[in-house]
Amino acid sequence: MGRIAGVTAAETRERLLRAAAEVFAERGYDGTRVADIAASAGVSNGALYTHFGSKAELLVAALRAHGPRLLADLLAADPDRPIADLLVAVGRSLPRPREACGHLIVEALVAARRDEEVARSMRGYVGERADWLAGLVRLAQRDGGLDPALPPDALAHFCLLLAMGSALVTSDLHAVDDEEWAALLTRVVSALATTGTTEQRGAPR
């Protein structure tokens, strides 16, 4: 079983990334073999290694492709929406049940504590997300939607902690009332905003 007839290299890569996201989320990093992912994607181990050099590389690539990206999707759908509103919208979704791939971040974070190869790739992944969030904060500060005295990198780190922590403390472990959670988020984001207008003129995509 090698390359699938009529399937391009790009399509094979996507099949592998989807299979990896599903298998890693279901079995965990340590419990997953490369052969399991190849079989789920319908390709050979050799075909997998054509695209990815290691299991660790595949894990982080799957996270990049199929991990949580709600904020980016909301920005793409409405780039003129105030950043403060987007933060509340994303925050409201955090306690809700996720699809299997939504738990991929948990497997990646746990694996990073045990495997230095995974940790190296995850530092890059988390750093990119933090830099992107900090950029959004700076844009909102420039446009008057967030307090210019806020440290962008620290606020980005805070957002990452909330997002990644919510993947660990799931609703089956501890539930929170939707309206109470939304009210708290609104208070927190309002405290971060300036007293002036919160309208944004655009956001990076």
Protein Blocks (a to p, Z undefined) as FASTA:
>chain_A
ZZdehiafklmmmmmmmmmmmmmmmnommlpcfklmmmmnopafklmmmmpgbfklmmmm
mmmmmmcckkmmmmmmmmmbcfklmmmmmmmmmmpccdfklmmmmmmmmmmmmmmklmmm
mmmmmmmmmmmmmmmmmmmmmnopacfkbcfklmmmmmmmmmmmmmmmcfkloccdfklm
mmmmmmmmmmmpcfbdfbdfbdcZZ
